[in-house]
Amino acid sequence: MGCKVAVYPGTFDPITYGHLDILERAARIFDKVIIAVAVNRRKGPLFSVEERKEMIEECVRERGLSNVEVDSFDTLLIEYARTKGASVIVRGLRAISDFEYEFQMALMNRKLYPNIETLFMMPSEQYTYISSRIVKEIASYGGNVSCLVPPFIAERLYAKLGVKER
């Protein structure tokens, strides 16, 4: 059957404990997981692609996830996954509100390339309310984000936003 490769795409601006929870669980299921940082200029990310990749690589090292590769892409996700030999796209679902968009994308991806499946994973319940957007908002007011992101990411967030943690 060969090596099962999964792509876990996202903006990861920044990566949160919710993302890491899904990444760690996906790494237990698949032979190889490529966490793929979307360039996604439309969202106007706070961190550059290189900064986001660096932070994710540090998290991967800290967690000893030897079967995880960090990459970036600026193409259609399904094309990127196909060129990487992936058979699965991993997507996180926090709430029902995420489902409609993700379901639509999964069906479109299947239409474009039927050989790649989409696997929806829910984060552990303690992470269901976390999003990168909320983390950035809390940090922008100097709020404590240490329970939402790893400490070194919190430091980089405060520095990037030019605020001090209260």
Backbone torsions as a table, in degrees:
resi	resn	phi	psi	omega
1	MET	NA	-29.8	177.2
2	GLY	92.6	-177.5	-177.7
3	CYS	-79.0	126.9	178.2
4	LYS	-86.5	114.9	-179.3
5	VAL	-108.5	131.9	176.3
6	ALA	-120.0	145.6	173.9
7	VAL	-110.8	127.6	175.9
8	TYR	-112.1	96.6	-175.7
9	PRO	-91.9	157.0	174.2
10	GLY	173.2	172.4	176.7
11	THR	-81.3	-36.8	176.9
12	PHE	49.2	56.9	-174.3
13	ASP	-119.7	73.4	-1.6
14	PRO	-95.2	174.9	174.2
15	ILE	-67.7	139.9	-177.8
16	THR	-116.3	173.7	174.7
17	TYR	-61.8	-29.6	176.2
18	GLY	-64.3	-45.2	176.5
19	HIS	-61.4	-45.0	-177.4
20	LEU	-64.8	-35.0	176.7
21	ASP	-60.5	-47.3	179.3
22	ILE	-66.3	-42.1	179.2
23	LEU	-59.3	-47.2	-179.2
24	GLU	-62.7	-40.4	-179.8
25	ARG	-70.1	-39.2	177.0
26	ALA	-64.2	-37.2	-179.9
27	ALA	-65.5	-24.7	176.1
28	ARG	-79.1	-24.1	-175.9
29	ILE	-89.5	-40.8	-172.6
30	PHE	-106.4	154.7	177.9
31	ASP	-66.1	-37.3	-179.3
32	LYS	-144.2	135.4	175.1
33	VAL	-122.0	126.9	174.9
34	ILE	-103.6	113.4	175.4
35	ILE	-87.9	113.3	-169.7
36	ALA	-109.0	114.7	-178.8
37	VAL	-82.1	120.3	179.1
38	ALA	-78.4	132.8	177.7
39	VAL	-62.1	-48.9	171.6
40	ASN	38.1	67.8	179.5
41	ARG	-64.4	-25.4	-179.9
42	ARG	-60.1	-34.4	-178.8
43	LYS	-77.6	-13.5	-179.5
44	GLY	58.8	62.1	-176.0
45	PRO	-62.4	149.9	176.9
46	LEU	-71.3	-44.7	-178.7
47	PHE	-99.3	146.2	176.5
48	SER	-68.7	165.4	177.1
49	VAL	-57.6	-43.4	-178.8
50	GLU	-63.0	-41.9	178.6
51	GLU	-64.7	-41.8	179.8
52	ARG	-64.9	-42.9	178.0
53	LYS	-61.8	-44.4	178.2
54	GLU	-56.1	-47.5	-178.5
55	MET	-64.1	-40.4	179.3
56	ILE	-67.1	-42.6	178.7
57	GLU	-58.9	-40.3	177.6
58	GLU	-63.1	-43.3	178.2
59	CYS	-62.4	-42.5	179.9
60	VAL	-62.7	-43.7	177.7
61	ARG	-62.2	-48.2	-179.0
62	GLU	-58.1	-34.4	-177.0
63	ARG	-92.0	-3.0	178.3
64	GLY	64.4	36.7	-178.2
65	LEU	-88.0	80.6	-173.2
66	SER	-69.4	-17.3	179.4
67	ASN	-98.8	16.0	179.2
68	VAL	-110.3	131.4	176.8
69	GLU	-114.5	141.7	178.4
70	VAL	-107.9	130.0	-177.6
71	ASP	-145.5	178.4	174.9
72	SER	-136.8	161.8	178.8
73	PHE	-148.8	153.0	-179.9
74	ASP	-138.8	44.1	-179.3
75	THR	-135.9	-175.4	170.1
76	LEU	-62.4	134.9	-179.2
77	LEU	-54.5	-45.4	-175.5
78	ILE	-63.8	-34.8	176.5
79	GLU	-67.9	-43.4	177.9
80	TYR	-59.6	-49.6	-178.7
81	ALA	-59.7	-42.2	179.2
82	ARG	-61.3	-45.2	-178.9
83	THR	-67.4	-23.0	178.8
84	LYS	-88.7	-1.3	179.9
85	GLY	73.9	23.6	-178.7
86	ALA	-77.6	145.8	174.7
87	SER	-107.4	-9.6	-175.6
88	VAL	-141.9	141.6	168.6
89	ILE	-109.9	125.6	179.1
90	VAL	-96.1	129.7	177.5
91	ARG	-130.6	138.4	177.6
92	GLY	-90.6	139.8	175.9
93	LEU	-122.2	116.7	178.3
94	ARG	-88.7	-39.4	-172.8
95	ALA	-149.6	170.2	178.1
96	ILE	-55.2	-35.6	-178.3
97	SER	-60.6	-28.7	177.1
98	ASP	-73.6	-27.8	-168.6
99	PHE	-62.7	-45.2	-174.8
100	GLU	-58.1	-48.8	179.3
101	TYR	-63.6	-47.7	-177.5
102	GLU	-63.8	-39.0	178.9
103	PHE	-62.7	-45.2	178.9
104	GLN	-60.9	-44.1	179.9
105	MET	-65.5	-41.5	-179.9
106	ALA	-61.9	-42.6	179.7
107	LEU	-66.6	-39.7	178.3
108	MET	-66.1	-42.2	177.9
109	ASN	-61.1	-40.5	179.2
110	ARG	-64.3	-38.3	178.5
111	LYS	-64.1	-43.2	-178.3
112	LEU	-72.2	-35.6	-176.7
113	TYR	-152.1	89.8	-172.9
114	PRO	-64.8	-13.4	-177.0
115	ASN	-81.0	-6.3	179.9
116	ILE	-111.2	125.5	178.7
117	GLU	-93.3	156.8	173.2
118	THR	-109.6	129.8	177.7
119	LEU	-112.4	118.2	177.2
120	PHE	-90.6	130.1	177.5
121	MET	-125.0	137.3	175.3
122	MET	-95.8	137.8	176.2
123	PRO	-69.9	162.5	174.1
124	SER	-56.0	150.0	-172.0
125	GLU	-54.8	-32.2	-179.0
126	GLN	-70.0	-8.9	-179.2
127	TYR	-113.2	2.2	-173.2
128	THR	-65.0	-23.5	-177.2
129	TYR	-93.1	-4.5	-175.2
130	ILE	-85.3	133.0	169.6
131	SER	-139.3	154.9	178.4
132	SER	-58.9	-38.2	-180.0
133	ARG	-60.4	-46.2	-179.9
134	ILE	-66.0	-40.8	178.6
135	VAL	-59.0	-46.3	-179.7
136	LYS	-64.0	-39.3	-179.8
137	GLU	-65.2	-46.6	179.1
138	ILE	-61.1	-46.3	-179.1
139	ALA	-63.3	-34.6	-178.1
140	SER	-64.2	-22.0	176.7
141	TYR	-99.8	8.5	179.4
142	GLY	79.6	11.1	179.5
143	GLY	-69.2	156.5	-178.4
144	ASN	-77.0	119.0	179.3
145	VAL	-112.6	15.2	-175.2
146	SER	-64.9	-20.4	177.4
147	CYS	-92.0	2.0	-176.8
148	LEU	-112.6	-29.7	-179.1
149	VAL	-140.7	157.3	175.6
150	PRO	-59.0	151.1	-176.1
151	PRO	-52.9	-42.6	-177.9
152	PHE	-67.4	-28.7	177.2
153	ILE	-73.6	-39.4	176.3
154	ALA	-58.6	-45.2	179.3
155	GLU	-59.6	-44.2	-179.5
156	ARG	-66.2	-35.3	177.9
157	LEU	-62.8	-51.4	-179.5
158	TYR	-59.7	-42.3	180.0
159	ALA	-64.0	-45.4	-178.4
160	LYS	-63.7	-37.8	-179.4
161	LEU	-83.3	-11.1	-179.2
162	GLY	67.4	36.6	177.8
163	VAL	-126.4	161.4	176.0
164	LYS	-107.3	143.5	177.3
165	GLU	-67.9	137.5	179.6
166	ARG	-90.9	NA	NA
